[in-house]
Amino acid sequence: MTEENNQDPEVDLDAKLEEMMLNLRLPDPADLQDEIDGITSSEALAEFEKKHLGKGSSIAGEMRNLGRLPQDQRREAGRRINEVRQAVQGRVNERQEALTVQERAASMAAEGIDVTVDHRQIPIGSLHLIQQVIDEVSDIFTGLGYHVADGPEAELAWYNFDALNTPPDHPGRLESDTMYLDYGKPEDEMLLRAHTSPVQARYMEQNPPPVYIVSPGRAYRNDTIDASHLPVFFQIEGLAVDENIKFSDLKGTLEEFARQFFAPDTVVRLRPHYFPFTEPSAEVDVSCFNCDRGESSCRVCGGSGWLEMLGCGMVDPAVFEAVGYDPDAVTGFAFGMGVERLAMVRHGIDSIRHFIDNDLRFLEQFQG
Ligand SMILES: [Zn+2]
């Protein structure tokens, strides 16, 4: 045996592999980067990909030649070819992503879509002043232990009139005042409620005393529109029924409401009045919050020093009987006010029509 034949076979293989690698015709992926960066369309990139990775490419050629290499070199050569192929493919894919973004933007620009333009601002609305007042009044009474009750706007005449001690010959029942939906038999007579008071009757029918509720909502009357009338308007009514409720409780409750809603030093004045469902009844004035006890120049009170605000009274025993309460066991009071009126007085609004004109110049002054 010669010395040469005693050479380490491992060293022999390394040398052969080194020679094989040098002989592989493979591109250096880093050298291709400049060319890739200079490609400006997907089509041109596809051409590049075909040239360097397709069937006719040197990479594909070397892959095919693998089979001709000696068994002990095949594995290493295959690894090397694959490494280069993946590196070139990765750079092509990266360029393709960038081109896709550019081409999409160009296409949108061609269609007139400019993604850099600020999106259109959709104006955000706010609660209507009427709803704000309803919420505020409801909050005040909730704070006094009341809760809010609701009822239908299309109502049986019985709840709108009879249960509230309004006799069949009352002028309010005339078609000229009330919006009827269906005449039919007296017990089926349907109408659009003329006040929110039917809620009180319905509530008492369903719930035993004690009762402390406010019921805000729409009411309907056959009124011609003018500066102080709308055929559809809002009311808030209140009802308290309990043992031993007195007229002084009614006055104290309304004073507390007026102080919270208008001003802490507001004074309340009650004038005798008549309502079918309360006895005794009163109209309530609150002292003007805009002037000192009636200045002739005051645009809010017109110099009288008082503002007519609401109607109220002690619940008529006939109403308790109609809803199944014992008039000897409970007493109560009720009050009702126009929501538009509250808002007009407090904000010096001169016409009730502003509430339904949908004029943003008006509405925007009261963004709640
Ligand atoms: Zn005044």
Residues whose N, C-alpha, C, O or C-beta is under 5 A from the ligand:
A	BS01	ZN	C288 N290 C291 G294 E295 C298 V300 C301 G305
